[in-house]
Amino acid sequence: MADVGAGIMPRDEIITGLLDPKITAGMPGVSVQNFGGIGSEAAGNSPLSKTAGVFDVAENMIWTHSKHMVSFGGEIMWIRPNTQAASGGRGSLGFTGAFTELPNNRSATGEGLADMLLGVANSVSTGSVIHSEERGRYYAGYVNDQWTSMQNLTLNFGLRYEYLTPFRDTQNRMANFVMDPGPLYLQFVPAGDSRLPRALMYGDKTNYSPRVGMAYKVPHVQDLTIRSSFGIFFAQDQGSGVTSRLSSNPPFYNYGAISESSDQLNVSTGFTLSSSTVIPRPTPVSGSAFVLVPTFAGGLTSWPTHYKNGRVQQWSLSVQKKLPWDMLFETNYVGNHGVHLLAREQGNQPTVLNGATVQSRRPLAAVTQSPSTALASGMRLSTRVFRPNLKNVLPREFLFEIQSPMGMLST
Amino acid sequence: MIGDALDTCDTCGNGDTMQNTYNHAANWGTSELDVRFRYTLDGVIEVPVGRGKLFLANQKMASVVLG
């Protein structure tokens, strides 16, 4: 009863409307208490088709003059990711045994399989396939001077600049639920709306990356070299999957989706399966015609309209000393500190429990009862590594290497 | 190697969400990347096979593949 959603199983939606019309093979996901999931690809995201389509042009030049070696160059990328995924388009039914429990002993009774044989599901959900054709461009340029200022001292100074345009969709199948303070706060803005750029956000133009480094051969000490560096590096945003992107907003995704659960007590609140049951599929609408109502169940995604690229500062210090018997001792310290890293959060997370319903505790309940996935460029990361290393450097002989703890770092 | 890694969320790029939307600082803690101590010992030894070696010294194919 289970396949991988690869088209092995013929299309059978069980209940009319449980599969998105664009799903051409397989069946909905069915979960039955105490049994493994059945249906086509229980995870629900197959078939999944992705192409990266990156065109990259880069040019690097080196100019040597006296004690300077100056390198400079640039790069342009056309980034064209296309994605089509079954995602929410493969609906699901859940049978928990809620309707075959003994009223006086509910916790110990009930059988999901019996509920299924009765034809009453505890939960039902539907959605739609997702389809995006995003386009972005990346520009970068750099210059670096490697200056041998003394026979035993080399200095590096460099600067890199990069800019990634926010991604737009070729068919404008994107929208942004704006959660930034300002005139558009809590507005649902489709691509093509004049209130925002076509990509629904402004790119980050502050991506300056200074790089400095040095290598110093300590005088009067045989074979002792010290190296150190500092730099800033920027991250791009393609790491977020298609269901976290602005393509996953209605009406382009999950328009007309339902997500219903019973009260776990009364059969009348369950979803009854019969040959005449139909889950309606509304006629698609354009982005500008879509009206967000608080009860929309398909989920919303919000990206900051003034997007900040994640950035990581990295610094390092290493000491290398050649020892007798062709041994080399090296110790490295590398530290990283990242800020503005992209992270998902629930933009409409319920506030602390005070006895009211979950929906009433959502701060944006008057606008949407969706958890509203928000992409915040606010994640932080800090790492420190201390790595002593001892190795034999004789070529073509028995080599060995030991990395051992020889220091201590505290948090 | 010894080190530490801390962050506000490991898998919030795609899938998970921060536990507390209203207080990012409260999410600050040990990262999935955190490996406090790692010790490795590795070696490379040249096998005595192929041209000029103890075994299969005259086998060209052995010299190409193993030597």
Chai-1 contact restraints between the chains, C-beta under 6 A:
chainA,res_idxA,chainB,res_idxB,connection_type,confidence,min_distance_angstrom,max_distance_angstrom,comment,restraint_id
A,G239,B,G13,contact,1.0,0.0,6.0,A-B,restraint_1
A,S240,B,G13,contact,1.0,0.0,6.0,A-B,restraint_2
A,S240,B,N14,contact,1.0,0.0,6.0,A-B,restraint_3
A,G241,B,N14,contact,1.0,0.0,6.0,A-B,restraint_4
A,S244,B,N14,contact,1.0,0.0,6.0,A-B,restraint_5
A,L342,B,G13,contact,1.0,0.0,6.0,A-B,restraint_6
A,A343,B,C9,contact,1.0,0.0,6.0,A-B,restraint_7
A,A343,B,C12,contact,1.0,0.0,6.0,A-B,restraint_8
A,A343,B,M18,contact,1.0,0.0,6.0,A-B,restraint_9
A,R344,B,C12,contact,1.0,0.0,6.0,A-B,restraint_10
A,R344,B,T17,contact,1.0,0.0,6.0,A-B,restraint_11
A,E345,B,T17,contact,1.0,0.0,6.0,A-B,restraint_12
A,E345,B,M18,contact,1.0,0.0,6.0,A-B,restraint_13
A,E345,B,T21,contact,1.0,0.0,6.0,A-B,restraint_14
A,Q346,B,T17,contact,1.0,0.0,6.0,A-B,restraint_15
A,Q346,B,T21,contact,1.0,0.0,6.0,A-B,restraint_16
A,Q349,B,T21,contact,1.0,0.0,6.0,A-B,restraint_17
A,G378,B,H24,contact,1.0,0.0,6.0,A-B,restraint_18
A,M379,B,T8,contact,1.0,0.0,6.0,A-B,restraint_19
A,M379,B,C9,contact,1.0,0.0,6.0,A-B,restraint_20
A,R380,B,T8,contact,1.0,0.0,6.0,A-B,restraint_21
A,L381,B,D7,contact,1.0,0.0,6.0,A-B,restraint_22
A,S382,B,L6,contact,1.0,0.0,6.0,A-B,restraint_23
A,T383,B,A5,contact,1.0,0.0,6.0,A-B,restraint_24
A,R384,B,G3,contact,1.0,0.0,6.0,A-B,restraint_25
A,R384,B,D4,contact,1.0,0.0,6.0,A-B,restraint_26
A,V385,B,G3,contact,1.0,0.0,6.0,A-B,restraint_27
A,F386,B,I2,contact,1.0,0.0,6.0,A-B,restraint_28
A,R387,B,M1,contact,1.0,0.0,6.0,A-B,restraint_29
A,F398,B,I45,contact,1.0,0.0,6.0,A-B,restraint_30
A,L399,B,V44,contact,1.0,0.0,6.0,A-B,restraint_31
A,F400,B,G43,contact,1.0,0.0,6.0,A-B,restraint_32
A,E401,B,D42,contact,1.0,0.0,6.0,A-B,restraint_33
A,I402,B,L41,contact,1.0,0.0,6.0,A-B,restraint_34
A,Q403,B,M1,contact,1.0,0.0,6.0,A-B,restraint_35
A,Q403,B,T40,contact,1.0,0.0,6.0,A-B,restraint_36
A,P405,B,I2,contact,1.0,0.0,6.0,A-B,restraint_37
A,P405,B,F37,contact,1.0,0.0,6.0,A-B,restraint_38
A,L409,B,D4,contact,1.0,0.0,6.0,A-B,restraint_39
A,T411,B,D4,contact,1.0,0.0,6.0,A-B,restraint_40
